[in-house]
Amino acid sequence: MAILDVPNPVVLVVDDEPLLRLDATEALQSAGCTTHEAGDTDEALQMLVLHPDISVLFTDINMPGPRDGMALAEEVHRKRPDVHLIITSGNERPGPAEIPPDGQFLPKPYDMEIVAGIVSGYPARDKLA
């Protein structure tokens, strides 16, 4: 289930809802991840340039600005294919063909233990049922 089995992955959390972004950031930090945050896709692209050690993009689809989270994930996949992608939404359910290669979709509401497990390789498989 884990998309990244390395110690201390660096995760960029992108969500325009501050409380959801904070929840995700805190859960990932508790799981041993280093995190960076962005409130929109433009800020996320800047963070990826400023922090080349980012190894995971965790983004909501519905974002303000010129591109949504799916377009962000596609751009990150083109520019930084080494970055693992977790795409989330409470409103949309993209099909497998819509998600960039090696990306993973996680519907909202999600259990933060599942998010931490996906990113850091902790066993969270039993929570998916």
C-alpha beads as a LAMMPS data file, in Angstrom:
LAMMPS data file: protein, C-alpha beads

129 atoms
128 bonds

1 atom types
1 bond types

-500.0 500.0 xlo xhi
-500.0 500.0 ylo yhi
-500.0 500.0 zlo zhi

Masses

1 110.0

Atoms # bond

1 1 1 0.000 0.000 0.000
2 1 1 2.853 2.400 0.729
3 1 1 3.968 4.487 -2.185
4 1 1 7.127 5.564 -0.457
5 1 1 9.115 3.308 1.833
6 1 1 11.916 5.623 2.901
7 1 1 12.552 7.113 6.316
8 1 1 11.306 10.653 6.842
9 1 1 9.644 11.423 3.501
10 1 1 9.171 15.107 2.685
11 1 1 5.529 15.830 1.861
12 1 1 4.006 18.916 0.272
13 1 1 0.407 19.255 1.511
14 1 1 -1.741 21.358 -0.838
15 1 1 -5.256 22.301 0.242
16 1 1 -7.101 25.614 0.199
17 1 1 -8.948 24.692 3.403
18 1 1 -6.569 25.650 6.249
19 1 1 -7.988 23.231 8.830
20 1 1 -7.775 20.229 6.500
21 1 1 -4.240 21.246 5.540
22 1 1 -3.315 21.556 9.227
23 1 1 -4.828 18.150 10.078
24 1 1 -2.915 16.467 7.258
25 1 1 0.313 18.246 8.149
26 1 1 0.096 17.312 11.830
27 1 1 -0.729 13.669 11.092
28 1 1 2.137 13.353 8.641
29 1 1 4.569 14.992 11.059
30 1 1 3.427 12.577 13.778
31 1 1 4.224 9.736 11.372
32 1 1 7.785 11.016 10.994
33 1 1 7.399 13.021 7.793
34 1 1 8.778 16.455 7.117
35 1 1 6.040 18.664 5.669
36 1 1 5.607 21.836 3.680
37 1 1 2.256 23.503 3.040
38 1 1 0.643 25.395 0.185
39 1 1 -2.813 26.950 -0.033
40 1 1 -3.016 26.977 -3.826
41 1 1 -1.352 25.432 -6.847
42 1 1 0.869 28.415 -7.665
43 1 1 2.293 28.350 -4.149
44 1 1 2.746 24.579 -4.468
45 1 1 4.829 24.952 -7.631
46 1 1 6.991 27.550 -5.872
47 1 1 7.472 25.210 -2.905
48 1 1 8.597 22.412 -5.229
49 1 1 11.307 24.698 -6.608
50 1 1 12.354 25.961 -3.168
51 1 1 12.400 22.462 -1.650
52 1 1 13.832 19.959 -4.147
53 1 1 13.798 17.322 -1.390
54 1 1 9.981 17.035 -1.595
55 1 1 9.208 13.403 -2.370
56 1 1 5.389 13.326 -2.063
57 1 1 2.670 15.683 -3.289
58 1 1 -0.578 15.381 -1.304
59 1 1 -3.133 17.599 -3.051
60 1 1 -6.831 18.298 -3.064
61 1 1 -8.407 18.467 -6.538
62 1 1 -10.679 21.471 -5.968
63 1 1 -8.327 24.423 -5.681
64 1 1 -8.649 28.142 -6.446
65 1 1 -6.609 29.717 -9.190
66 1 1 -5.713 28.944 -12.778
67 1 1 -5.273 25.193 -12.250
68 1 1 -6.862 22.592 -10.027
69 1 1 -5.088 19.917 -8.015
70 1 1 -5.318 17.380 -10.842
71 1 1 -3.596 19.792 -13.242
72 1 1 -0.998 20.408 -10.522
73 1 1 -0.395 16.667 -10.161
74 1 1 -0.011 16.299 -13.933
75 1 1 2.461 19.185 -14.076
76 1 1 4.450 17.821 -11.145
77 1 1 4.516 14.392 -12.804
78 1 1 5.937 15.957 -16.000
79 1 1 8.507 18.152 -14.240
80 1 1 9.353 15.935 -11.258
81 1 1 8.509 12.292 -12.048
82 1 1 10.361 11.320 -8.868
83 1 1 7.603 12.889 -6.732
84 1 1 4.901 10.456 -5.622
85 1 1 1.329 11.721 -5.976
86 1 1 -1.636 11.417 -3.626
87 1 1 -4.727 13.163 -4.980
88 1 1 -7.814 13.708 -2.843
89 1 1 -11.309 15.143 -3.154
90 1 1 -14.656 15.055 -1.441
91 1 1 -16.517 16.057 -4.594
92 1 1 -14.831 14.288 -7.492
93 1 1 -13.916 10.664 -8.133
94 1 1 -11.426 10.545 -11.001
95 1 1 -11.030 7.288 -12.844
96 1 1 -7.678 5.506 -12.995
97 1 1 -6.993 6.892 -16.489
98 1 1 -7.349 10.459 -15.171
99 1 1 -4.701 10.058 -12.475
100 1 1 -1.054 10.494 -13.511
101 1 1 1.041 7.301 -13.552
102 1 1 2.021 6.104 -10.094
103 1 1 -0.518 8.489 -8.563
104 1 1 -3.081 7.406 -6.029
105 1 1 -6.572 8.778 -5.341
106 1 1 -7.894 8.975 -1.787
107 1 1 -11.522 10.122 -1.328
108 1 1 -12.505 12.562 1.423
109 1 1 -13.226 12.179 4.201
110 1 1 -10.124 10.132 4.770
111 1 1 -8.599 8.662 7.884
112 1 1 -5.304 10.427 8.598
113 1 1 -3.795 7.091 9.667
114 1 1 -4.377 5.867 6.120
115 1 1 -2.665 8.952 4.704
116 1 1 0.303 8.486 7.023
117 1 1 0.419 4.784 6.155
118 1 1 0.411 5.435 2.420
119 1 1 3.200 7.964 2.685
120 1 1 5.465 6.369 5.238
121 1 1 4.764 2.684 4.800
122 1 1 3.051 2.114 8.133
123 1 1 0.488 -0.698 8.165
124 1 1 -2.870 0.982 7.607
125 1 1 -4.351 -1.550 5.190
126 1 1 -6.966 -2.740 7.720
127 1 1 -8.468 0.766 7.865
128 1 1 -9.437 0.669 4.173
129 1 1 -12.333 -1.777 4.633

Bonds

1 1 1 2
2 1 2 3
3 1 3 4
4 1 4 5
5 1 5 6
6 1 6 7
7 1 7 8
8 1 8 9
9 1 9 10
10 1 10 11
11 1 11 12
12 1 12 13
13 1 13 14
14 1 14 15
15 1 15 16
16 1 16 17
17 1 17 18
18 1 18 19
19 1 19 20
20 1 20 21
21 1 21 22
22 1 22 23
23 1 23 24
24 1 24 25
25 1 25 26
26 1 26 27
27 1 27 28
28 1 28 29
29 1 29 30
30 1 30 31
31 1 31 32
32 1 32 33
33 1 33 34
34 1 34 35
35 1 35 36
36 1 36 37
37 1 37 38
38 1 38 39
39 1 39 40
40 1 40 41
41 1 41 42
42 1 42 43
43 1 43 44
44 1 44 45
45 1 45 46
46 1 46 47
47 1 47 48
48 1 48 49
49 1 49 50
50 1 50 51
51 1 51 52
52 1 52 53
53 1 53 54
54 1 54 55
55 1 55 56
56 1 56 57
57 1 57 58
58 1 58 59
59 1 59 60
60 1 60 61
61 1 61 62
62 1 62 63
63 1 63 64
64 1 64 65
65 1 65 66
66 1 66 67
67 1 67 68
68 1 68 69
69 1 69 70
70 1 70 71
71 1 71 72
72 1 72 73
73 1 73 74
74 1 74 75
75 1 75 76
76 1 76 77
77 1 77 78
78 1 78 79
79 1 79 80
80 1 80 81
81 1 81 82
82 1 82 83
83 1 83 84
84 1 84 85
85 1 85 86
86 1 86 87
87 1 87 88
88 1 88 89
89 1 89 90
90 1 90 91
91 1 91 92
92 1 92 93
93 1 93 94
94 1 94 95
95 1 95 96
96 1 96 97
97 1 97 98
98 1 98 99
99 1 99 100
100 1 100 101
101 1 101 102
102 1 102 103
103 1 103 104
104 1 104 105
105 1 105 106
106 1 106 107
107 1 107 108
108 1 108 109
109 1 109 110
110 1 110 111
111 1 111 112
112 1 112 113
113 1 113 114
114 1 114 115
115 1 115 116
116 1 116 117
117 1 117 118
118 1 118 119
119 1 119 120
120 1 120 121
121 1 121 122
122 1 122 123
123 1 123 124
124 1 124 125
125 1 125 126
126 1 126 127
127 1 127 128
128 1 128 129
